[in-house]
Amino acid sequence: MSRLNSLYLFILKNEILKTITGNIVDVISKTITKGKVLFENGKITAIEACDEVENQYIIPGFVDAHIHIESSMMLPSEFARYSVIHGTVACVCDPHEIANVCGIEGIDYMIENGRHSPMKFYFGAPSCVPSTHFETSGAELDADAVEKLLLRDDIYFLAEMMNFPGVIHKNKQVHAKLDAAKRIGKPIDGHAPELKGDDLIAYAAGGISTDHECMTLAEAEAKIALGMTIQIREGSAAKNFDDLLPLLIKYPDKIMFCSDDKHPDDLLKNGHINALARRAVAAGYDPIAVLRICSLTPIRHYKLDVGLLQSGDDADFVVLNNLIDFEVKATYIEGEKVSENGNPTFPRFIPTNLINQFNAKKITLEQLKVIPTGNFLKVINVDDGQLFTHEILCQPKIEGNNVISDIDNDVLKLVVYNRYQPSEPAIGFIKNIGLKRGALASTVAHDSHNIVAVGTSDVEIVSAINQIIDSRGGILACVGDKTCLLSLPIGGLLSDIEGHIIAERYEEVDAMAKELGSTLSAPFMTVAFMSLLVIPELKLGDRGLFDGRNFKFVELME
């Protein structure tokens, strides 16, 4: 399957190298041999042994086994320019972020945009749009819509099934989606945080083959025992790599690496799957075993048409300086050199149309008033680097019969505001954001992507939300008359500008959030997940405070 469009094929055609030599890593035979790779018309025609080779390593290209491209705030075609330089040749993508905003139009938009780059993007059919029926999204994909997607040749799997209660309790719509994937013969991705015992057995029995939500070795091993493959996640917010890497000792063929969510500055500065390979080898694990995890396992699991450095394969490979530093000298996709010495070799694609859905009206101070109804607040307690939260009870700070942010105790007012239809804001409280001044707001608010805001006063929160409404999407930090904004005009999730500029502006907004007091490593990513109801323990959706263990709304005070 050729992904190369005529524009950059024309530009790159004189760059084609028919032969390249080095130490060739064969992840199938688990050997490293000196030799040369011969390739023509996008295919490897032969691999031959030879004694005189360049001092470099040739490996299969890296595959990200689970990612939401939207989290990079780049379009797929732009994301490709900043990931091929790290040796990534393919990404297994769940487009449920844009689908929650724009439905199938959003999925088609991502697929079409991805075709304007050499990167091999493999999109799935989102299984949970919305992720629950306890929130408001911009679209809904029922079982019939999902089955139609799965029948398409450009849809490769059923994306993460987050509605684990629906799987366990035999919800008809949920099982119709699972049955369609099994009938059509496409793999099913999972999302099962903390499931165990009979619930986990019932979940796996639905045909679900992966999970990227494990936090402990015991949780991962229980899922592996039921036939699931574990995607070890190291993203910009959720980081489980160090805790789960020891799985490689006993289960090297039941592991894949993924980033799940990757912020733009993180991608540019810290690398992609190559960084995980480097860390794994530095921790003492065998380089070939690590490279199998980065290529062979996801390629076979998802039946990807990505080359594995075998004769007859697509010429998808990476040239490294060594198997320690994993410095990428060049990346090839279907025989084309798509990056060299840290730079992409193909031009950026500039979209001509932008899609969005934004109907929110400006909010008022009166709408943020919380009249006390009890002695204690149920507060969302967050830990840096984790998507899981804990419920704690705190004494409310009350002023003028209104529960307000308690800066001294770092208990701040959190708001989720429906951006698709007129509604009242949902209000909660959150601990460990750390702000001492101002407010943060964002339309990146998983998974329905309503407006989420947190701040030190009602006045600052109103200002932040209304500025986001004026921009029709973005992330911002503000205090008084000062505002720092990254505009995201595509679905309130993505920008159409160059990736390095997105990263620079994101860093500016992130820096301002930290200047305002946040001690989180990725404050916007953390806040964005506070509305993701399917990850326990306590979250806030646009309809109220939600218990993610028991899947029900709860009162704010007791």
N, C-alpha and C positions, 0 to 999 in steps of 0.2 A: 504494500500500500504506500504510494508515494505521497509525502506531505509537502514536497517542495513546490512552491508556486513559481510561475514563469519569471517573475521579476528578479528574485534573488538567484534563481537557477542561472539566468542569463549573466548576472553579475559574477557569480562564483564559478562559472563553467571552466575558466582558465586556471582555477585553483586546484582542480582535481589531481590527486596524487594516485598513481596506479599501484605504487609499491611503498610500503613503509616497514622498517625493520626495528627490532628491539627484543626485549624479553617478553614473550607472549604468555599471558596468563590464561590458561584454559580452565574455566570454572566447572566444566563438566568432568573432565578427566582428573582435575585437581593437580595440574602440573604447570610448571613454568619452564619454557624452553626458548632458546635463542632461535629466531627465525624471521621470516618476512611475510607480510600479509599482502596479497595481491587482490585488487578489487577494481570493478568496472561496472558502469551503468547501475551504481547503487548497491551492487552485490559483491560479496567476497567470492572470488573465483578459486582461490587456493591459499593454503597456508603451508609454507615450506620451511624446513630447517636450514639454517646457515650459521656459520661460525662468526663471521664478521657482521656485527650489528651495532646500531647506535646504542649509546648508554641511556636507555629509557625503557619504560614498561608500557605495554599495550594491554588494556583491559576492556571488558565489556562496559558499555556506558552505564552510568548510575540511573536507577529508577526510584522515584519517590512513590512509595506504595499507597499513600493516602494523603491527599492535600486538597484544601479548598483554596484555589487560586485567588479568590476574592480577598482573602486575608492579606495578600501582598499589596492590595490596593492598586495593582497593575492589571491591565488586560492580559489575557494569555499570550498574545503576540509580543508584548513588552516583557512579561515575566520570562519568556524564553530567552531573551537577550541577556538576562542577568543570572540565569541558571545554567545555560550551556557553558559559560566560562568556568563553572565549577564541575563540569563533566556530566551533568544531567542530560540524558537523551530522551527520557520519557517520564510522564507523570500520570498517575491514576487519580482522576479528579472527581470529586463530588461537587456538582454545581448547585447544591441546595441553598446557598446563600442568595444568589441572584434569582433562583427559582421562587424563593419565598417572597421576593419583591415583585418579580415580573412574570412568574410562571414559565410555561414552555417557551415563550418568546425570549426569556432570559437565558434559558439553556441553549437555544439555537444561536443566540447572540454570542455566547462564549465559544461554542463549537466552531462557528464561522470565523470568529476572530482568530482562534488558534490555528486555523488553516493558513494564515498569513505568516507563518513562521515554520522553520524546519523541525521544531520540537514535536515529539510524538505525544499528543494529549489523548488520553483515553477517558472519556466522560461516562459517568454512570447515570442511571435514572434515580433521582432523589426519591427516597421511600417515605419521607416524612415532611411533607409540605402541607400544612405547618407541622412543626415537630410534635406539637400536641394540639388538642382541640380546646385547650385552656388559654389560648392566646389568639391575637389577631394578626394575620399575615396579609400580604398583598395578593396571594393566590392559594389555590388548593388543588392538589393533584390526587384524585381518587384512584382506585384500583384500575379502572378502565384506562385512565390517562397514563398510568405507570406501565400497564401492559403494552400500550401502543408505543411508548418510548422503548421498552425492552425489545420490541420486534424490529427496531431500527438497527441498521448495520453500524451506525456511528454511536451507538450506546452499548457499553461493554459489560455492565454489571448492574445489580441493584444496590444502590448506595446505602450507607449505614442505616440500619434499622434501629432508630433511637427509641421507638415506642415498645420498649421491652415488656411493659404490662400488657399491651395488646397482643404480643406474641404469646406470652405465658397464659393469658386468659382467653385465647382463641377468638380475638376480635375478627369479625368477618372480613372487613376491609384490609386489615393487616395481613391476614393469611391469604387473601386473594392476591396480594402483591407478591408474597413469598412463593405461592404456588405458580404464579406466572413466570417468575424467574427460573424456578426449577423446571417447569415445562419447556421453556424456551432454551434452557441450558446455559444460563449465565450465572456467575457466582454472586453470592449475597454477602455484603459487608455488614459487620455488626457494630454495636455500640452498647455495651452492657456493664456500666460501672457498678462494681461491688456486688453483682449478682453471684449467688452461691447456692449450693444444695439443689433441691428439686426445681427451683426457679431457673437456675442456670441450665439444668438438664433439659427442661422444657424449651428454653430459649434456643439452645444449640440444636435441638431436635427439629426446629423450624427450618433447618437447612442453612443456618448462618455459619459462615466459614472463617470469619476473621473478627478480631477485636483490637482496638487501639486505645482502650480506656483503662488498661490495667495499671495499678499503682504499686502492687507488691508481687513478689515472686510466687507466693502461694496462690494469689488470684490468677496469675498467668498460667501456672501449672495446672490448675483445675480446668481451665478452658482448653489447654492443649490436650488434656486427658479425654476431652469430649470431641476431639478432632479439629479444633479451631487452630488457626495460625495467628500468632501474635504479631501485631505491628507495633514495634517499639517506637514510641513517639518522643520527639524532641523538637518542640515548636518554640514560638516566641513567648507563649504564656505557660503552656503545660509541658513539663519536662520530666520524663520518666526514664531516660536513657540509662543513667547510672544505676538506678535501682533494678532495672530489668536486664541489663547486659549479661549478667551471669547465666541467663537462660541459654546462652550460646554454648555453654559447656555440654549440657545434656540434650538440647533441642536445636541444633544448628540449622536443621532443615524446616523448622516450624516457626521461623522468625523472619520478619521483614522490617526495614527501617522506613519511617515516615516522618513528615514534619507536621501534618495536620493543618496547622495555621502558622504562617511565616510572614512576619512584618517586613516591610521593604528594606529598612536599614539593616536588619538582621541578615537578610539574604545577601546584600551587597558586601557587608563587612565580615560576616562569619562563615559564609559558604552555605552549602546545601547538604546533600547526602554524603558528599566527599568529606565533610567535616566529621560526620559520625564514623565513617570508615577510619579516618585518622585517629580518632579517639579510641576506637575499639582496638586497633593495632597497638596503640600506645599503652593500652591496659593489659597487653600481653596475649591477645587473641591472634590466632593464625590468620595471616592476610588473605589466603585463598578462601577460608571459611567465611570471613567477613565479606569478601567480594561476591560470594554466592548469595549472601543475604541481600546485597545491594543490587543484584541483577537477576540471577537464575530463579530464585524463589518467587519474586513477584511476576516475572515474565511467564513462568509456568502456571502460577496460580490463576492469573487473569487471562491466560492464553494470548499474550501480547505479541504482535508481529515486530518484535525488537530483536536485533541480532545478538548472538552470544559468542561471537568470534569463532564461528564454525564455517567451513566451506559451504557456500550456498545461502548463507544468512545475509540479511541486510547488513551493509557495512556501517554498523553503529558501534563505535568504539572510542576510547579515550587514551591519550598518550600522557603518561605521568613521568615525573622525574624519578620517583622511586616509590616503594610501598611503605614508606615511613611518613614522609611529609604529605604525600598525595597532592603535590603541586601539579595542577593541570597545565600541560603544555599546549594541547590541542584537543578538540572534540570533533568527532565526525558523525554525521547522521546521513544514512544512505549514501555514503561515499563522499559527501560534501564536507569540507572543513568549515564548521560553523562557529568555531572560536579558536583563537590563537593567542597565547601569552596574555590571557586575562581580558581579551577583547572579543566581542562578537564580530563575525565577518559578514553579517547580513544586515540590511537596513531595517529601521523600525517602520512599522505599519501605522499609519494615521487614520483612525476611524472617521467616517463621514457622518455617522448618525449615533446619537446617544439615547439610551432608554432609561426611564425612571418611572416611579409612581410615588407621588408626594401630595397629600391632601390636608396636612395638619394646619390648623389655625393657631394663631398665637395664644399663649397661655397668660394667665394673670396671677398675681400674688394670692388672691383669695382662693384660687384653685389648689394651692399648695398647703393650705391650712390643715393641720391635723389636730382635731379636738381630742384630748386625752380621754380614754375609756377604761383605763386600768392602771395598775401600779407599775407594770414593767413592760418594756418594749421587747418584742422578738426581733433580734438583730442578726443580720447576715455577717458572720465572721469569716474573713478571707485570709488565706495563706498565700504568700508570694510564690508564683510558679505553679500553682495548682488551680484547677477548675472546680474542685470540690469545695464546698463551704460547710460551716457548722452554725447551728442555731445557738445563740446565747441570749440570756436575759439581762437587760440593762435598765437602770433607772432613767426615765425620760427627763430631758431638760425642757421645762415648760415656760413659755413667756407669752403673756396676753392670751391665755387659753389655747395656745398653739404649741405643739411639740416641735422643737427646732433642733438644728444640728448642735451637737455638744463637742466643740472643737477640743476642749481640754482633755476629754476622754476618747477622742477620735471616733465618735459615733455620729456619722453624717447622714443627712437626708438624701435618699436615693429616689429617683423618679423615672418611671417608664411611661412614655406618652405615645399613644396611637398616632401613627402618621398616615394611615390609610383612610380613616373616616373620623368624623367628629366624635369626641369621647372625653371623659374626665381622666386626668392622670392617675396612675397607680403610684402609691407612695410607700416606701419602706425606709429602713435605716441600715447602715452598713458600717462595720468597724475594720480598721487597718488600711484604709485608703491613705490616710495621713495628711490630707490637705489642711493647711492652716489659714489659707486665704482663697477666695475665688471659687470657681466651679469648672467642671469638665462636662462636655456633652458630645454625643456621637450618634450617628445613624448606623454605625456598625454595632449591632446589638443582637447577638445570636439568639435564635435563628430567624426570628420574624423581622428583625431589623426595624423595629420601632425606634423612637428617640429614647436614649438613656442618658441621664444626667445625675451628677452628684456634686454637692457643694457645701460651703460653710455657712450659707445663709439662703433664705428663700429668695431674696432679691438677686443674689448672684445666680442661683439656679434658673430663675425666670429669664434673666438676661442671656444665659448660655443657651437655653432651649429656643428662645425667640430668634437668636442669631443663627442657630442651625436651621430653623424654619425659613429664614430669609435666604440662606444659601442653598436650600433644597437638597441638603446632604453634605456630610463631612464630619470631621472631628475638630474640636476646638477646646482651648483653655482660655479662660477670661478672668480678669479681676478689675473691677471698676470700669474705666474706659479703655482698658488695654485688652485686646483679643488677638490670639494666634489661631489661624484657621487653615486646615488642609481641606480644600473643597473636593468633594467626591460626587461629580454630577451624574455618573452612570450608576443608577440604582441606589444612590447614597452609599455605595460600596467601593467604587472604582474611579480612578482618574484616567484621563486620556492624554496626560502629559508624559514626558520621559521619566523612566524609572528612577534615575539618580536624583531628579528634581523632586519626585514624590518622596524619596527617602530623606532628602534634605529637609523638606517641609515637615515630614513626619517627625524628624529629630527635633525640629524647632518647637513643635507642639508638645512633644514628649518632654523636652527640656523645660518648657514653661510649667507643665504639670508638676515637675519635680521642684522647680523654683517655688511653686505654691505650697510645697511641703510633702508631696507624695514620696514615700520611700519605696514604692513598688518598682521592680525592675521594668515592667511594662504596664504602666497604669491604665492605658486605654484598652489594651487587650484584656486585662483583668476585668475592668468595668463592663466591657462588651459581653462578657460571659455571665454577668450577673442576672441576665434575663433568659438564660438557657435553662428552661425548666426541667429538662430531662437529666441534668446532672445534679445529684443531691448536694447539700441537704436542704438548704433554704434558698430560694431565688425569688425574684420579683418580675412578673410578667405585666403586660399592659392591663390585665384585669385584676391584679392583686398579688398578694404575698402567697407563695406556693411551696408546699412540702413535696420535694422531689423524691422522697422515699415512698410516701403513701399516695402520691399523685392526687393531691387535693389542696384547695385553698385553705389558708389559716388566717386567723385574726392577727392584726398587728400588735395588739396589746392584751395583756391578761392581768 
